[in-house]
Amino acid sequence: ERLRRLAFVDEVTKGRNRTSFELDAGAAVKAAPANAYALVSLDIQKFKVVNDQFGIESGNRVLAYVHDRIASRLDEDEYVARVSADLFSLLVKAGPHDVLEERLEDLAHAVNDDLDLGGRTYLLTMTAGVYVIDEPDLPMMQLQDRANVARKKIGRSAAGGRLCACRFYSDEDRLRLAEETELE
C-alpha cells in the first residue's frame, strides 16, 4: 500500500499524481474514438503570491482544495491530477468549444466559491490550454504538450473579466510545432 501511494498519489493533494493520470487517462483516450475527450492544461495564475502571503502550508492546502473542487465536478470517466507546482491536467469529455470553455469557467467559479485563506479573500484566476484529442494514438506526453502549447499562448489580457482564460490547440499550432521540430 505504501509503495502504491508513493507511485500513484500526489503528496500535496492526496489525489492522482502525474503517473496515475497518464496511465488511467491514457487508457481512457486509447479506448475512445477520436474527439471523444479533451486534455486540459490548467495553471493557477500568480500562485507564488499565495505561498508568499499565506505560507507554503496554506498554499498546499489551497492546492488540495483546488484539486478536490475540480474532482468533485468530474464525471466517473474523467480525470484530474496535479502534475507540478500549481499546474493541473484534466481529461474531460469533449464538446463544442464554447461548452468546454464555459465548463472550465464554472470550475474556476467553484474553486473560488468557498476559498478561505485564514479569513482573507483571495481570487484565483487560471489559464487553460485545451487539446481536443483528434489523434488518440499519440503518446500521453505529446497530448499534454499540445494542451501546454495552447495554454502558453494565452495573452495576459485574454481573460476578459473571466476567472479562466481558455485557448484551444489549433492546426496553426500543429504546423508551428512541426516547423520548429524540423528546424531543430
C-alpha positions as a printed NumPy array, in Angstrom:
array([[  0.   ,   0.   ,   0.   ],
       [  2.858,   2.378,   0.845],
       [  4.561,   1.706,  -2.485],
       [  1.269,   2.204,  -4.347],
       [  0.781,   5.571,  -2.619],
       [  4.331,   6.628,  -3.433],
       [  3.88 ,   5.614,  -7.064],
       [  0.395,   6.992,  -7.751],
       [ -0.697,   9.569,  -5.14 ],
       [  0.271,  13.238,  -5.086],
       [  1.595,  14.04 ,  -1.621],
       [  0.071,  17.535,  -1.598],
       [ -3.448,  16.921,  -2.93 ],
       [ -3.792,  13.237,  -1.929],
       [ -5.253,  12.754,  -5.417],
       [ -3.706,  11.291,  -8.541],
       [ -0.146,  12.185,  -9.425],
       [  1.244,  12.557, -12.951],
       [  1.972,   8.82 , -13.297],
       [ -1.509,   7.752, -12.221],
       [ -3.093,  10.345, -14.503],
       [ -1.029,   9.306, -17.517],
       [ -1.884,   5.62 , -17.015],
       [ -5.633,   5.974, -16.437],
       [ -6.309,   8.937, -18.713],
       [ -4.12 ,   7.375, -21.397],
       [ -6.115,   4.136, -21.246],
       [ -9.406,   6.068, -21.479],
       [ -8.181,   8.018, -24.515],
       [ -6.965,   4.882, -26.298],
       [-10.307,   3.126, -25.694],
       [-12.363,   6.046, -27.048],
       [-12.842,   7.323, -30.597],
       [-11.134,  10.5  , -31.816],
       [-12.652,  13.736, -30.486],
       [-14.283,  11.987, -27.505],
       [-12.007,  13.62 , -24.934],
       [-10.184,  16.885, -24.385],
       [ -6.966,  17.266, -22.443],
       [ -6.74 ,  20.449, -20.391],
       [ -3.583,  22.028, -19.013],
       [ -4.83 ,  24.248, -16.162],
       [ -2.487,  26.706, -14.46 ],
       [ -3.285,  28.871, -11.436],
       [ -2.072,  32.376, -12.172],
       [  0.356,  34.08 ,  -9.766],
       [  0.137,  31.23 ,  -7.263],
       [  3.507,  32.29 ,  -5.869],
       [  1.657,  35.199,  -4.236],
       [ -0.441,  32.711,  -2.225],
       [  2.71 ,  30.995,  -0.957],
       [  4.422,  34.328,  -0.233],
       [  1.444,  35.956,   1.508],
       [ -0.029,  32.995,   3.367],
       [  2.826,  30.49 ,   3.622],
       [  3.699,  27.217,   1.918],
       [  1.389,  25.151,   4.158],
       [ -1.572,  27.356,   3.254],
       [ -0.532,  27.152,  -0.397],
       [ -0.524,  23.359,  -0.196],
       [ -3.97 ,  23.383,   1.433],
       [ -5.221,  25.588,  -1.421],
       [ -3.781,  23.187,  -4.   ],
       [ -5.533,  20.26 ,  -2.289],
       [ -8.74 ,  22.295,  -2.156],
       [ -8.482,  23.165,  -5.877],
       [ -7.936,  19.509,  -6.719],
       [-10.911,  18.389,  -4.63 ],
       [-13.247,  21.049,  -6.064],
       [-12.336,  20.075,  -9.616],
       [-12.508,  16.324,  -8.922],
       [-15.958,  16.675,  -7.366],
       [-17.272,  18.141, -10.628],
       [-15.895,  15.497, -12.978],
       [-17.757,  12.502, -14.32 ],
       [-16.68 ,   8.971, -13.474],
       [-14.611,   8.583, -16.657],
       [-12.877,  11.974, -16.357],
       [ -9.613,  12.595, -14.514],
       [ -7.637,  15.334, -12.763],
       [ -4.119,  15.409, -11.34 ],
       [ -1.689,  17.992, -10.08 ],
       [  1.271,  17.399, -12.374],
       [  3.643,  20.022, -10.957],
       [  3.588,  23.046,  -8.654],
       [  0.264,  24.771,  -9.461],
       [ -0.319,  23.032, -12.803],
       [ -3.146,  20.517, -13.196],
       [ -4.02 ,  18.163, -16.034],
       [ -7.642,  17.274, -16.703],
       [ -9.119,  14.758, -19.089],
       [-12.731,  15.702, -19.777],
       [-15.335,  14.69 , -22.314],
       [-15.041,  16.791, -25.431],
       [-17.771,  19.004, -26.799],
       [-18.195,  22.279, -28.636],
       [-15.504,  24.807, -27.744],
       [-17.942,  27.227, -26.135],
       [-19.354,  24.459, -23.931],
       [-15.872,  23.366, -22.805],
       [-14.875,  26.96 , -22.176],
       [-17.989,  27.537, -20.063],
       [-17.35 ,  24.322, -18.128],
       [-13.814,  25.48 , -17.285],
       [-15.164,  28.861, -16.202],
       [-17.68 ,  27.054, -13.965],
       [-14.826,  25.021, -12.441],
       [-12.925,  28.246, -11.739],
       [-16.007,  29.707, -10.033],
       [-16.428,  26.526,  -7.977],
       [-12.816,  26.786,  -6.832],
       [-13.323,  30.384,  -5.737],
       [-16.755,  29.92 ,  -4.105],
       [-15.599,  28.814,  -0.654],
       [-11.894,  29.617,  -0.848],
       [-10.714,  30.631,   2.611],
       [ -7.209,  31.816,   3.341],
       [ -7.371,  32.429,   7.052],
       [-10.285,  34.817,   6.831],
       [ -8.729,  36.753,   3.952],
       [-10.235,  36.88 ,   0.492],
       [ -8.109,  35.944,  -2.477],
       [ -9.307,  35.31 ,  -6.021],
       [ -7.631,  32.54 ,  -8.01 ],
       [ -7.564,  33.102, -11.76 ],
       [ -6.494,  30.409, -14.193],
       [ -5.339,  29.771, -17.714],
       [ -6.407,  26.643, -19.577],
       [ -4.948,  25.177, -22.735],
       [ -7.277,  22.649, -24.314],
       [ -6.456,  19.964, -26.85 ],
       [ -9.487,  18.138, -28.237],
       [ -7.866,  14.769, -28.828],
       [ -8.236,  14.106, -32.534],
       [ -5.256,  11.705, -32.553],
       [ -5.88 ,   9.303, -29.65 ],
       [ -2.978,   7.022, -30.608],
       [ -0.368,   9.659, -29.738],
       [  1.619,   9.15 , -26.528],
       [  0.156,  10.925, -23.475],
       [  3.232,  13.185, -23.271],
       [  2.506,  14.513, -26.759],
       [ -1.16 ,  15.081, -25.917],
       [ -0.101,  17.039, -22.83 ],
       [  2.409,  19.034, -24.881],
       [ -0.386,  20.163, -27.2  ],
       [ -2.532,  21.338, -24.292],
       [  0.514,  23.109, -22.807],
       [  1.271,  24.847, -26.12 ],
       [ -2.271,  26.226, -26.206],
       [ -2.049,  27.39 , -22.567],
       [  1.286,  29.125, -23.052],
       [ -0.097,  31.11 , -25.996],
       [ -2.729,  32.794, -23.857],
       [ -2.056,  36.518, -23.705],
       [ -2.041,  38.486, -20.459],
       [ -5.3  ,  40.25 , -21.299],
       [ -7.06 ,  37.137, -22.623],
       [ -9.272,  36.589, -19.582],
       [-11.616,  39.44 , -20.444],
       [-13.175,  39.526, -16.977],
       [-13.331,  35.741, -16.695],
       [-11.749,  33.63 , -13.961],
       [-10.395,  31.167, -16.532],
       [ -8.767,  32.309, -19.77 ],
       [ -9.013,  29.482, -22.266],
       [ -7.3  ,  28.704, -25.583],
       [ -7.693,  25.673, -27.836],
       [ -4.867,  23.905, -29.638],
       [ -5.209,  24.538, -33.373],
       [ -3.861,  23.387, -36.705],
       [ -1.788,  26.584, -36.734],
       [ -0.112,  25.423, -33.506],
       [  0.44 ,  21.976, -35.052],
       [  2.134,  23.493, -38.12 ],
       [  4.278,  25.778, -35.974],
       [  5.402,  22.833, -33.83 ],
       [  6.227,  20.802, -36.939],
       [  8.279,  23.696, -38.327],
       [ 10.124,  24.134, -35.036],
       [ 10.844,  20.412, -34.846],
       [ 12.119,  20.398, -38.429],
       [ 14.306,  23.426, -37.728],
       [ 15.765,  21.765, -34.641]])
